[in-house]
Amino acid sequence: MKPISIVGLLLVVVGIAALAIGRFSYTTEEKVLEVGPLVATADQEHTVHIPDIAGILAIVAGVALVVAGRRRA
């Protein structure tokens, strides 16, 4: 299998995952208060939304790369 086809398949998988999941979250720890040796922290959760168009474009680009890889073979 050509490398361009492998990249295309990866894009298709990532696009399908982006459409299925739609968002992901991560947590950061931030200092709230620092008085001498005492430090108070708080966990803050951040959510990143993945636009549907990004997943669709990844699938379309992946399919195009798979087709281009097969034509060159």
N, C-alpha and C positions, 0 to 999 in steps of 0.2 A: 504494500500500500504506500502511495506517495505521501510525503510529508504535508503537502497542501491538503490532501484528503483527510489526514489525521487532524489538522487544525480545523478543518470544516466540521468534522464530527464533534470535536470539542466545543465548537461554537454552538452547534445544535443542542448538545447536552446542557450547556450553560444557559441557553435561551429557554429551554423547557423548564429548567430549574428556576429561573427568574420568574417565569409565568406562574409556576406552581407555588412558590414560596411567597413572592411579592414584597417581602421586606425582611430585614434582619436587624437584630439589636446587639449592642455591646455596652459594657459598663465601664465607667471611669471612676477613679477615686480622686476626690478633690479636697483640699484643705479648707475647712470652714473657719477654724479658729486656731491661732498659734500664740500661746502665752508662755514665754520662757521654754522650759522643757516639755510642756504639755501641748499636744497637738490633737485637735479634733478633726476627723475626716468624715465625709459623707459620700456614699456611692450614688452616682447619677447615671441613669440608664438613657442611652441614646438609641433612637430608631431611625434606620435609613430605609426609605421606601424606594423600590425599584420600579420605574415606570414600565407599563405594559409594552410601550413602543420599543423600549430597549430590548426586551425579550424577543419580540417579533423580529426586530432588525437582526439580532444575533442568529436567529433561526434561518432567516432568508440569506444572510451572508454565509452561514455555514453550508447551506444547501448549494449555493453558488460555487463555493470552493470545492465541495465534493464533486460536483458536475465538471468543473474545470480540471480537477485532478484526474478524472476518468477520461476526459477527452485527450489529455496529453499522453496518456499511457499507450 
